[in-house]
Amino acid sequence: MKSILRYRLSSGFGAMLLAGLALCAITRAADSTNPASAAPDLSETRTNTAIIPRLSPGFMGRHKAFVKIAKAGNIDLLFMGDSITDWWRNPGGTNGFPRGPHGAYAGKPVFDKYFGSLKVANFGIAGDTTQGVLWRLQNGEGQGYQPKAIMLMIGTNNTGRNRAPEIAEGVAAVVQELRKDFPDAKILLLGIFPRSTPTSSVRAEITQINPMISRLDDGKHVFYRDIGSKFLAPDGTIPKDIMSDGLHPTTQGYEIWAQAVKDPLARMLNGDAPTAN
């Protein structure tokens, strides 16, 4: 339980978050491979790496560049996440970004269309995890500015390394850090996007994670939205012209994403809450 309580909690949100983290921990312990643990001892559960701040050494250069942006300030809207967020800036395979068929990975045309006139900082890093975002926020990316709104999606790269309740704890820890760093900002917390095939284990894990992190919606500062179904065909598959590799949006996928969040973000930038799903 120490790994959960290491984050300082305050106010009603803090109490709500603590309850959510405790629920995740109980679920994680109950899901352990020991069938005899009907009444789990939380002190014996394994260490949850998803909530221990740690940055991959290969990301340090990107982090330092983001810290410079943070120190310069003048940021109204923060995008935070992994490659899916990072590639909002991908023009289509130039400047070191990947390219592929069907406008694969190319979010910049859509970003320019919907968000180009706004004061946006994109702190997404391809390959990052909840623990990486935590480290980055605590080491400069969470200081020097006060955004009005934040769009967060993180956790898909934790799959396969952490269990679903552990990842939910990691997302909750990131949300708590954002609330500490930016107390006046409104956070649009997105459910992790679907990936792979309908029957894959990673799709099943994401289906477990999202209901857990939805409990972080407090109706005041944190607003959860799950737009994942918009990327799916009726049979649950992901069309290649929306996510060519079953994970990263194409230009069309980014268009779907932008259409789903542009109005909620506009309201949040004005200090209002987004409307219901």
Secondary structure in CASP SS format (residue, H / E / C, confidence):
PFRMAT SS
TARGET T0000
AUTHOR 0000-0000-0000
METHOD secondary structure of the structure
MODEL  1
M C 1.00
K H 1.00
S H 1.00
I H 1.00
L H 1.00
R C 1.00
Y C 1.00
R C 1.00
L C 1.00
S C 1.00
S H 1.00
G H 1.00
F H 1.00
G H 1.00
A H 1.00
M H 1.00
L H 1.00
L H 1.00
A H 1.00
G H 1.00
L H 1.00
A H 1.00
L H 1.00
C H 1.00
A H 1.00
I H 1.00
T H 1.00
R H 1.00
A H 1.00
A H 1.00
D C 1.00
S C 1.00
T C 1.00
N C 1.00
P C 1.00
A C 1.00
S C 1.00
A C 1.00
A C 1.00
P C 1.00
D C 1.00
L H 1.00
S H 1.00
E H 1.00
T C 1.00
R C 1.00
T C 1.00
N C 1.00
T H 1.00
A H 1.00
I H 1.00
I C 1.00
P C 1.00
R C 1.00
L C 1.00
S C 1.00
P H 1.00
G H 1.00
F H 1.00
M H 1.00
G H 1.00
R H 1.00
H H 1.00
K H 1.00
A H 1.00
F H 1.00
V H 1.00
K H 1.00
I H 1.00
A H 1.00
K H 1.00
A H 1.00
G C 1.00
N C 1.00
I C 1.00
D C 1.00
L E 1.00
L E 1.00
F E 1.00
M E 1.00
G E 1.00
D C 1.00
S H 1.00
I H 1.00
T H 1.00
D H 1.00
W H 1.00
W H 1.00
R H 1.00
N C 1.00
P C 1.00
G C 1.00
G C 1.00
T C 1.00
N C 1.00
G C 1.00
F C 1.00
P C 1.00
R C 1.00
G C 1.00
P H 1.00
H H 1.00
G H 1.00
A E 1.00
Y C 1.00
A C 1.00
G C 1.00
K H 1.00
P H 1.00
V H 1.00
F H 1.00
D H 1.00
K H 1.00
Y H 1.00
F H 1.00
G C 1.00
S C 1.00
L C 1.00
K C 1.00
V E 1.00
A E 1.00
N E 1.00
F C 1.00
G C 1.00
I C 1.00
A C 1.00
G C 1.00
D C 1.00
T C 1.00
T H 1.00
Q H 1.00
G H 1.00
V H 1.00
L H 1.00
W H 1.00
R H 1.00
L H 1.00
Q H 1.00
N H 1.00
G H 1.00
E H 1.00
G C 1.00
Q C 1.00
G C 1.00
Y C 1.00
Q C 1.00
P C 1.00
K C 1.00
A E 1.00
I E 1.00
M E 1.00
L E 1.00
M E 1.00
I C 1.00
G C 1.00
T H 1.00
N H 1.00
N H 1.00
T E 1.00
G C 1.00
R C 1.00
N E 1.00
R C 1.00
A H 1.00
P H 1.00
E H 1.00
I H 1.00
A H 1.00
E H 1.00
G H 1.00
V H 1.00
A H 1.00
A H 1.00
V H 1.00
V H 1.00
Q H 1.00
E H 1.00
L H 1.00
R H 1.00
K H 1.00
D H 1.00
F C 1.00
P C 1.00
D C 1.00
A C 1.00
K E 1.00
I E 1.00
L E 1.00
L E 1.00
L E 1.00
G C 1.00
I C 1.00
F C 1.00
P C 1.00
R C 1.00
S C 1.00
T C 1.00
P C 1.00
T C 1.00
S C 1.00
S H 1.00
V H 1.00
R H 1.00
A H 1.00
E H 1.00
I H 1.00
T H 1.00
Q H 1.00
I H 1.00
N H 1.00
P H 1.00
M H 1.00
I H 1.00
S H 1.00
R H 1.00
L H 1.00
D C 1.00
D C 1.00
G C 1.00
K C 1.00
H C 1.00
V E 1.00
F E 1.00
Y E 1.00
R E 1.00
D C 1.00
I C 1.00
G H 1.00
S H 1.00
K H 1.00
F H 1.00
L C 1.00
A C 1.00
P C 1.00
D C 1.00
G C 1.00
T C 1.00
I C 1.00
P C 1.00
K C 1.00
D C 1.00
I C 1.00
M E 1.00
S C 1.00
D C 1.00
G C 1.00
L C 1.00
H C 1.00
P E 1.00
T E 1.00
T H 1.00
Q H 1.00
G H 1.00
Y H 1.00
E H 1.00
I H 1.00
W H 1.00
A H 1.00
Q H 1.00
A H 1.00
V H 1.00
K H 1.00
D H 1.00
P H 1.00
L H 1.00
A H 1.00
R H 1.00
M H 1.00
L H 1.00
N C 1.00
G C 1.00
D C 1.00
A C 1.00
P C 1.00
T C 1.00
A C 1.00
N C 1.00
END
